[in-house]
């Protein structure tokens, strides 16, 4: 026997309405101020174009490095136990809770000219700090753990019986991973990539400390918004509106992937 629907308590409705207004109104103000008749002219300006180009280039490289470097680690953490594993997992998750400014200081003290690896890099003719490569490293540092956590959960969720059945039929370990493990874990991996890209796209603190804010080289969208607030508000409003639309689209994509995953599991 189904229960009759209950009406929500008035206090909960009041608090929920207040929270919704608090979270939604600033976003709507950004959109209404950014999506005006001057949107396209401002979007076509050099400052906005350079920021978008740098952000797309660096986050694209960051995603490629994330998939290449993090996927094997996520698989190992999901499938094997070894001494010190909880400590290692905690260390790998640490950038999620570290303030971005602290991350930037750490990267600068490690890869900067006077940092731990700075002299060796300088001897090799490599200058990382305040370069486009520094933007990629900053983004990778803060965003990779988001993909790691989701990918690890994806590999853990794969039915091991399906893998064993494929091995019984003569499939090699590589074929099992390519044909069974990867496709089954893919919804998790895609969700993790979306989250990692969103985090990389919105990175500010680590980037400005480790890479600086050089237009056309290291000035990403978030840095361009900050720089524009000091001089010309129009690019800041346009880029803010773009970020809101991108974030909304990413959230819809993540929810869609998560919903498909839950339906497949059910």
VMD Tcl script that draws the C-alpha trace (Angstrom):
set ca {
  {0.00 0.00 0.00}
  {1.51 3.27 -1.12}
  {1.80 6.12 1.30}
  {-0.09 9.34 0.56}
  {2.15 12.21 -0.56}
  {3.26 14.47 2.26}
  {3.55 18.21 1.98}
  {6.92 19.70 2.74}
  {7.30 21.54 6.08}
  {6.99 25.32 5.66}
  {10.37 25.96 7.30}
  {12.11 23.61 4.86}
  {10.39 25.33 1.93}
  {11.43 28.75 3.24}
  {15.05 27.73 3.72}
  {15.12 25.95 0.38}
  {13.72 28.99 -1.39}
  {16.23 31.31 0.29}
  {19.14 29.03 -0.63}
  {17.93 28.71 -4.22}
  {17.70 32.48 -4.59}
  {21.14 32.95 -3.03}
  {22.73 30.49 -5.48}
  {20.75 31.34 -8.61}
  {20.42 35.13 -8.55}
  {24.18 35.92 -8.90}
  {24.36 33.49 -11.82}
  {21.38 35.12 -13.53}
  {22.91 38.55 -12.98}
  {26.11 37.38 -14.67}
  {24.16 36.07 -17.64}
  {22.02 39.17 -18.02}
  {25.06 41.46 -17.77}
  {27.22 39.31 -20.03}
  {24.77 38.21 -22.72}
  {24.01 41.66 -24.15}
  {24.35 43.21 -27.59}
  {28.08 43.70 -26.94}
  {28.62 39.97 -26.29}
  {29.84 39.03 -29.77}
  {32.06 42.10 -30.31}
  {33.68 41.54 -26.91}
  {34.01 37.80 -27.61}
  {35.86 38.64 -30.82}
  {38.34 40.91 -29.02}
  {41.97 39.88 -28.82}
  {42.03 39.65 -25.02}
  {39.05 37.28 -24.90}
  {40.27 35.27 -27.88}
  {43.74 34.82 -26.38}
  {42.27 33.70 -23.05}
  {39.97 31.16 -24.70}
  {42.79 29.84 -26.90}
  {45.17 29.42 -23.97}
  {42.49 27.73 -21.86}
  {41.43 25.31 -24.60}
  {45.04 24.45 -25.47}
  {46.23 23.91 -21.92}
  {43.17 22.04 -20.69}
  {43.29 19.80 -23.77}
  {46.91 18.88 -23.03}
  {46.01 18.43 -19.35}
  {43.24 15.97 -20.22}
  {45.58 14.00 -22.48}
  {48.18 13.77 -19.71}
  {45.47 12.87 -17.19}
  {44.21 9.93 -19.23}
  {47.74 8.71 -20.00}
  {49.22 9.04 -16.51}
  {46.28 8.57 -14.18}
  {44.32 5.72 -15.76}
  {46.97 3.04 -15.02}
  {47.31 4.30 -11.44}
  {43.54 4.20 -10.94}
  {43.45 0.62 -12.25}
  {46.27 -0.46 -9.92}
  {44.63 1.14 -6.88}
  {41.31 -0.48 -7.76}
  {42.66 -3.99 -8.29}
  {45.63 -4.50 -5.98}
  {46.35 -4.23 -2.26}
  {49.82 -3.43 -0.96}
  {51.43 -1.99 2.19}
  {50.90 1.73 2.54}
  {48.01 1.86 0.04}
  {45.75 4.02 2.29}
  {48.57 6.51 2.76}
  {49.25 6.63 -0.97}
  {45.55 7.13 -1.77}
  {45.40 9.96 0.77}
  {48.45 11.64 -0.74}
  {47.02 11.37 -4.26}
  {43.72 12.89 -3.10}
  {45.43 15.69 -1.16}
  {45.35 18.31 -3.99}
  {41.54 18.21 -3.83}
  {41.52 19.78 -0.37}
  {44.68 21.88 -0.65}
  {44.07 25.60 -1.24}
  {45.09 26.37 -4.85}
  {47.49 29.05 -3.64}
  {49.32 26.43 -1.57}
  {49.49 24.20 -4.63}
  {51.01 27.06 -6.60}
  {53.64 27.70 -3.95}
  {54.51 24.00 -3.91}
  {54.90 23.89 -7.69}
  {57.01 27.04 -7.67}
  {59.28 25.69 -4.94}
  {59.66 22.45 -6.88}
  {59.95 23.52 -10.51}
  {60.83 27.23 -10.24}
  {64.26 28.62 -10.97}
  {65.27 28.52 -7.32}
  {63.21 25.43 -6.55}
  {64.19 21.85 -5.82}
  {64.43 20.81 -9.48}
  {65.01 24.28 -10.90}
  {68.81 24.11 -11.30}
  {68.67 20.70 -12.98}
  {65.96 21.86 -15.35}
  {67.91 25.01 -16.13}
  {71.00 22.96 -17.00}
  {68.83 20.98 -19.41}
  {67.60 24.23 -20.95}
  {64.06 23.84 -19.59}
  {62.21 26.82 -18.14}
  {58.88 25.76 -16.65}
  {57.83 28.55 -14.32}
  {55.85 31.38 -15.96}
  {55.38 29.45 -19.19}
  {52.49 27.71 -20.92}
  {53.87 24.42 -19.62}
  {53.49 25.78 -16.09}
  {49.77 26.34 -16.75}
  {49.44 22.68 -17.77}
  {51.31 21.48 -14.68}
  {49.16 23.62 -12.39}
  {45.98 22.34 -14.00}
  {47.19 18.74 -13.86}
  {48.10 19.03 -10.19}
  {44.69 20.28 -9.10}
  {42.47 18.33 -11.52}
  {44.03 14.85 -11.83}
  {42.74 13.64 -8.43}
  {39.14 14.20 -9.57}
  {39.66 11.81 -12.48}
  {41.61 9.41 -10.28}
  {38.81 9.03 -7.75}
  {36.13 8.46 -10.38}
  {38.24 6.15 -12.53}
  {39.19 4.08 -9.49}
  {35.51 3.69 -8.62}
  {34.80 2.70 -12.21}
  {37.40 -0.07 -12.26}
  {36.14 -1.30 -8.89}
  {32.58 -1.48 -10.25}
  {33.50 -3.71 -13.20}
  {32.14 -7.23 -12.85}
  {35.18 -9.45 -12.33}
  {33.23 -12.51 -13.45}
  {32.95 -11.05 -16.95}
  {36.71 -10.59 -17.07}
  {37.33 -14.14 -15.81}
  {34.92 -15.54 -18.39}
  {36.82 -13.75 -21.16}
  {40.12 -15.16 -19.91}
  {38.58 -18.63 -19.81}
  {37.66 -18.18 -23.48}
  {41.32 -17.47 -24.25}
  {41.49 -13.67 -24.15}
  {44.78 -12.13 -23.07}
  {45.01 -9.58 -20.26}
  {45.33 -6.81 -22.81}
  {42.25 -7.98 -24.70}
  {40.29 -8.28 -21.45}
  {41.16 -4.71 -20.52}
  {40.43 -3.33 -23.98}
  {37.22 -5.26 -24.68}
  {35.72 -5.79 -21.20}
  {37.22 -3.59 -18.48}
  {37.53 -0.33 -20.40}
  {34.02 -0.32 -21.95}
  {32.35 -1.21 -18.64}
  {34.30 1.45 -16.74}
  {33.97 4.07 -19.49}
  {30.94 5.94 -18.03}
  {32.93 6.48 -14.82}
  {36.01 7.53 -16.79}
  {34.01 9.98 -18.88}
  {32.45 11.51 -15.78}
  {35.89 11.83 -14.21}
  {37.27 13.51 -17.32}
  {34.43 16.03 -17.36}
  {35.03 16.87 -13.71}
  {38.79 17.11 -14.24}
  {38.38 19.37 -17.26}
  {35.98 21.62 -15.38}
  {38.45 21.89 -12.50}
  {41.33 22.61 -14.87}
  {39.32 25.22 -16.75}
  {38.44 27.06 -13.55}
  {41.89 26.91 -11.97}
  {43.20 30.29 -10.75}
  {45.37 30.31 -7.63}
  {48.02 27.75 -8.58}
  {48.21 29.11 -12.12}
  {48.75 32.76 -11.24}
  {51.50 31.90 -8.74}
  {53.33 29.32 -10.85}
  {52.63 30.55 -14.39}
  {51.80 34.24 -14.01}
  {49.29 36.07 -16.18}
  {50.91 36.76 -19.55}
  {48.40 37.47 -22.31}
  {48.58 34.91 -25.08}
  {50.89 32.64 -23.08}
  {49.63 31.90 -19.58}
  {46.52 34.04 -19.15}
  {43.61 31.61 -19.03}
  {39.92 32.52 -18.91}
  {39.86 32.89 -15.13}
  {43.01 35.01 -15.10}
  {41.62 37.15 -17.92}
  {38.45 37.79 -15.91}
  {40.54 38.92 -12.95}
  {42.72 41.14 -15.14}
  {39.73 42.67 -16.94}
  {38.08 43.67 -13.67}
  {40.90 46.17 -13.15}
  {40.49 47.89 -16.52}
  {37.67 46.92 -18.90}
  {34.62 45.23 -17.42}
  {33.14 44.06 -20.75}
  {35.58 41.15 -21.36}
  {35.17 40.06 -17.74}
  {31.38 39.92 -18.11}
  {31.57 38.07 -21.41}
  {34.05 35.50 -20.13}
  {32.03 35.08 -16.93}
  {28.91 34.39 -18.98}
  {30.84 31.88 -21.09}
  {32.06 30.12 -17.95}
  {28.52 29.94 -16.56}
  {27.22 28.38 -19.78}
  {30.11 25.93 -19.96}
  {29.68 24.94 -16.32}
  {25.94 24.42 -16.81}
  {26.58 22.24 -19.85}
  {29.20 20.21 -18.00}
  {26.88 19.61 -15.08}
  {24.14 18.42 -17.43}
  {26.63 16.08 -19.10}
  {27.81 14.67 -15.76}
  {24.21 14.13 -14.62}
  {23.37 12.44 -17.91}
  {26.36 10.10 -17.67}
  {25.61 9.32 -14.03}
  {21.96 8.63 -14.86}
  {22.88 6.22 -17.65}
  {25.32 4.51 -15.35}
  {22.68 4.04 -12.66}
  {20.14 2.74 -15.18}
  {22.69 0.28 -16.56}
  {23.54 -0.89 -13.03}
  {19.84 -1.31 -12.24}
}
mol new
graphics top color blue
foreach p $ca { graphics top sphere $p radius 0.5 }
foreach p [lrange $ca 0 end-1] q [lrange $ca 1 end] { graphics top cylinder $p $q radius 0.2 }
display resetview
